[in-house]
Amino acid sequence: MSIQEAQVSRADFDQVMVPNYAPAGFVPVRGAGSRLWDQSGRELIDLSGGIAVNGLGHCHPALVEALTTQAHKLWHVSNVFTNEPALRLARKLTAATFADRVFFSNSGAEANEAALKLARRVAHDRFGEDKYEIISALNSFHGRTVFTVNVGGQPKYSEGFGPRPAGITHVQYNDLAAMEATISERTCAVILEPIQGESGVLPAEQAYLEGVRALCDKYNALLIFDEVQSGMGRSGKLFAHEHYGVTPDILTTAKSLGGGFPISAMLTTSDYAAHLAVGTHGTTFGGNPLACAVGEAVLDIINTPAVLDGVLAKGEYLRAKLRALGEKYNLFELVRGKGLLVGAVLNQAYKGKAGALMAAAERADLLVLVAGPDVIRFAPSLVIEHADLDEGLVRFERAVIEFVSQTPA
Ligand SMILES: *Cc1c(COP(=O)(O)O)cnc(C)c1O
């Protein structure tokens, strides 16, 4: 351990950090691919991918190269100027999607904030003051700003912060009848995750997304897909909505876009983008040259048949292995997801105990995630080596053995 590393430890967190997180007991200091090392030199396999952020694993050489090359050129110029990395990334994102226009920001919440503001603005400009209602799904997650946390359908995150923004309604996910009963001429936008990530890795049903698209068209409401988690190859397509053939009016993405460097984007058509005229919206760091240079390198690698097909194949493999493990130990009710966004739902005997299994995994030198109290979530690197995936599964079985032996069923 170097002297520098010895100077701080996990205990410092409890002294100097706002206590809104409860981080693990160790401090990671280095990563390479799907392996991570802590201060003591312990090596862990990472099947959590920084919560679906490290889409190309840790310190991918092409990203290190893109970041360091740009670091020697230009870091920031403000939005008084544009910059080459932002323009290049925007060109490639629009070429790869339905969209014609891009707004860059720095986090998923900010991209959603922009999307929701745009939807309200479009409705205001085209239909007047009364069309401002937003429909979102129960259990959805859209970020933690006051607006986005209230659009998200998890009251435990939004309660206790004063008056709520008006005009937001939540309906059951995958329930088209509930959407039909709620949407109206006053609705300006419907926002959905094509795969609900935080609340259990729950994919939308085909008929649901098709039906919601038709309802949005009927009521002149914009359809926003929040692909902050499901986007950038995670599902085995560049964006998860491509699996359904249902196109949104606005798309947001973040997490894997920077492969670990903060960046997010809101994508839309020229017609809708026109409503965010000069001065209507902005952010100091959005379109940062370092972030966009990394984002371009990420997109270049991920948006290839080799990587996307690999995600589909590895996802199938991972789900099959988890199903087999679930049967062997009578552990999972079902294993679901798309590509390398996988949720293993604990069966009745273990409901509420996902956190305990995640902790057992960590003791077995493996990083996995939870998605709510009942679901173990896997979001590994999209280019994870087969050997790492297999070693991760070996360690996961070790954790399962400890978990089932110690957890009263
Ligand atoms: C993580 C996430 C967000 C929030 O992103 P931040 O970068 O934390 O603001 C929004 N929507 C979805 C679907 C997410 O998974």
The ligand as a MOL file (V3000), in Angstrom:
LIG
                    3D

  0  0  0     0  0            999 V3000
M  V30 BEGIN CTAB
M  V30 COUNTS 15 15 0 0 0
M  V30 BEGIN ATOM
M  V30 1 C -29.5290 6.2020 -13.0240 0
M  V30 2 C -30.7970 6.6230 -13.6800 0
M  V30 3 C -31.1930 7.9660 -13.7210 0
M  V30 4 C -30.4670 9.0610 -12.9750 0
M  V30 5 O -29.1830 9.2730 -13.4630 0
M  V30 6 P -28.1790 10.1910 -12.6170 0
M  V30 7 O -26.9570 10.2490 -13.4710 0
M  V30 8 O -27.9760 9.5340 -11.3030 0
M  V30 9 O -28.8260 11.5290 -12.4610 0
M  V30 10 C -32.3330 8.2930 -14.4290 0
M  V30 11 N -33.0440 7.3520 -15.0640 0
M  V30 12 C -32.6990 6.0510 -15.0600 0
M  V30 13 C -33.5230 5.0520 -15.7940 0
M  V30 14 C -31.5660 5.6390 -14.3430 0
M  V30 15 O -31.2400 4.3360 -14.2980 0
M  V30 END ATOM
M  V30 BEGIN BOND
M  V30 1 1 1 2
M  V30 2 1 2 3
M  V30 3 2 2 14
M  V30 4 1 3 4
M  V30 5 2 3 10
M  V30 6 1 4 5
M  V30 7 1 5 6
M  V30 8 2 6 7
M  V30 9 1 6 8
M  V30 10 1 6 9
M  V30 11 1 10 11
M  V30 12 2 11 12
M  V30 13 1 12 13
M  V30 14 1 12 14
M  V30 15 1 14 15
M  V30 END BOND
M  V30 END CTAB
M  END
